[in-house]
Amino acid sequence: MAIRTAEHAADFVGPIVTLGEVSGAVIDAARIDNESREIRVLEHAGYVRIEARGELVLRFDTLGEMLGRNFSMHELERNMPGFSGLIRVDDQQVRFLATK
């Protein structure tokens, strides 16, 4: 088990998503929408933590493409019991930002 220090928590940001259809789409979309960043995926019994250093962007259009249907922030909220970093949302994307 990895030890998560305060420094790690400040540097790595992203959503915690319950396992299922949406979590798979979030993983794929994170890799597409953040192709210049290393995306880490930490799987646990009932959820998955998707994270990147500094910033992680998820575009709703990319998530919709992964799922084959329209996707909104409301659906992400229902499947996201938590996140790390600051969160900024507009009508096209959600951004997770480091606090430093």
C-alpha positions, -999 to +999 in steps of 0.1 A: +000+000+000+014+034-010+018+060+017+002+093+008+020+122+023+008+158+026+032+167-002+017+140-024-018+151-017-009+187-027+008+176-059-016+149-073-051+158-082-082+140-097-114+123-090-123+092-069-149+073-089-170+043-079-162+012-099-184+007-130-191+020-164-184+056-155-150+048-139-138+031-171-148+061-191-131+085-167-099+066-169-100+066-208-110+102-210-083+112-185-056+097-207-070+113-239-077+148-224-043+149-206-020+132-231+010+152-220+006+141-183+012+108-166-021+095-154-021+072-123-049+048-117-051+033-082-078+006-079-095-003-046-123-026-036-152-003-046-136+027-062-108+039-083-086+070-078-075+087-111-048+113-106-021+134-123+005+158-110-007+194-109-038+193-131-062+168-145-089+178-171-120+158-180-140+171-210-176+161-210-175+155-248-147+130-243-166+112-215-197+111-238-176+095-266-163+069-242-198+060-231-215+064-264-241+089-250-243+124-236-225+130-204-230+158-178-214+169-146-244+157-128-236+121-138-200+125-127-211+139-093-233+108-087-203+085-093-176+106-076-177+103-038-145+124-036-116+141-053-082+156-045-072+192-053-094+222-062-122+217-086-133+241-114-163+233-136-177+249-167-202+237-193-175+218-213-151+203-187-141+198-151-106+206-140-088+193-108-060+217-098-032+214-073-034+237-043+002+249-046 
